[in-house]
């Protein structure tokens, strides 16, 4: 890597991160729009700073001209899941993606690092189009739970503070914290089905309310205004009551009314 041109060298990595983050966020949005549970809770991405790249190259004894070949995480994507079970679901999604190639995988969940670090890493190759043509970019995708991520962020900060030489007393407390995180993930997994069911019901109810409001807005322009005011009051009374079944029945009746009014208008 020519250091005098590091900004230009990192530009394709920035493009790869932007595109991959958009892809995974779109998946998350599509699951929720379909009223389905999303195994992806959050997606972030970053390109290593030039100082971080040089620090890693120095630790790994990588020569400047070998940096892009030997450092796999210049581009990094982090996918956060609610539950440990979701992690392998996301890994399965990545393996099936046709616009990237999985190069290697590292399972730090079933085999945590000595420090207590737990995460699942997938190294991929991803093609980006630049003004100089197609570039094949290496990227590392980390998949972990919310709890794992909290621990990993703290551990990373401490590694930076102590320049990789964390005192034993602090390391012992980190190890104990990692064990507590694993217990927390296990506990959350035991109520996973209940949480998923609750979230799916919430999303379906939210979609139902949005559909009702869309129908009300559309009907306002083609139906009798006094009748629409009565319908609006009925909706709000049902909504305040919290009766989800009545709300769903109201939504079905409003769908029928909207379809009838549209048919009348077309006739």
C-alpha positions, -999 to +999 in steps of 0.1 A: +000+000+000+014+034-010+010+055+020+010+088+000-022+075-017-039+059+012-071+079+008-075+066-028-065+031-017-092+030+010-120+044-012-131+010-027-132-004+008-155+025+018-178+017-012-179-020-002-189-012+033-216+012+022-231-013-002-230-042+022-246-022+050-274-012+027-280-048+016-282-061+052-304-032+064-327-039+034-330-075+045-339-064+080-365-039+066-380-066+043-385-091+071-403-065+092-424-052+063-436-088+058-445-089+095-418-116+100-392-118+127-359-104+116-327-123+127-309-091+120-314-064+147-288-039+137-261-034+110-230-011+112-199-009+091-165+008+091-132+010+072-101+008+095-083+041+099-049+043+083-033+044+118-052+012+128-041-005+096-005+004+103-007-007+139-021-041+129+005-045+101+032-037+127+018-063+152+014-089+125+048-081+109+032-074+076+052-054+050+036-023+035+033-039+001+015-069+016-011-050+036-041-054+013-032-091+007-027-101+043-051-080+063-086-092+059-106-067+080-098-033+065-135-033+056-157-045+084-194-052+088-210-059+121-244-076+123-261-076+157-287-102+166-311-105+195-305-141+202-276-165+198-298-188+176-301-160+151-264-159+144-263-191+124-294-180+105-275-149+094-245-170+085-267-191+063-280-160+046-245-148+039-235-182+025-263-180+000-256-145-012-246-147-049-229-113-050-201-122-025-178-152-020-172-167+015-135-173+019-133-185+056-153-186+088-142-185+124-165-196+152-156-178+184-190-187+199-186-225+204-149-219+209-145-185+226-111-168+227-091-171+259-102-135+269-138-146+267-145-129+233-175-145+215-185-137+180-188-154+146-166-141+118-171-146+081-144-134+057-158-126+022-148-112-012-171-085-026-168-068-060-173-031-063-174-009-094-150+020-095-140+045-122-109+023-127-129-009-132-140-037-109-122-042-076-125-073-055-125-063-019-119-083+012-143-077+041-149-093+075-184-097+087-188-101+125-221-116+137-229-114+174-257-108+200-264-075+216-248-088+248-217-102+231-213-068+213-215-049+246-187-070+261-166-068+229-168-030+227-157-027+263-128-052+258-116-034+227-115-001+245-095-016+274-071-032+249-065+003+234-061+019+268-035-007+280-019-011+245-028-048+244-014-055+279-044-055+302-036-060+339-045-094+353-070-080+377-089-063+349-086-094+327-101-116+354-130-092+357-135-093+319-135-131+320-161-131+347-181-106+327-179-128+296-193-157+315-221-135+328-228-124+292-230-161+281-255-168+309-276-138+298-277-150+262-287-185+274-315-170+296-327-149+267-328-179+244-351-197+269-378-170+262-370-165+225-402-179+212-423-157+235-403-126+225-406-134+188-443-140+191-448-107+209-427-087+183-445-103+154-479-094+169-467-058+175-456-055+139-488-069+125-509-045+146-487-016+135-492-026+098-530-029+105-531+006+119-511+020+090-534+003+065-565+018+083-550+053+083-542+050+046-577+039+038-591+068+059-570+092+040-580+078+006-617+076+015-617+112+027-615+124-009-643+102-023-667+095+005-693+115+024-675+138+048-700+133+077-698+096+073-660+098+073-660+117+106-682+090+121-658+063+108-628+082+122-644+085+156-653+048+156-616+040+147-603+061+175-627+047+201-617+011+191-580+021+191-583+036+227-600+005+239-570-016+231-591-044+216-569-058+188-595-082+175-620-054+171-594-033+154-586-061+129-623-065+122-627-027+117-597-028+093-614-056+073-647-036+071-628-005+060-610-025+033-643-036+019-657+000+020-626+013+002-628-014-024-665-006-029-660+031-032-631+026-057-654+003-078-681+029-077-656+056-088-644+035-117-679+027-128 
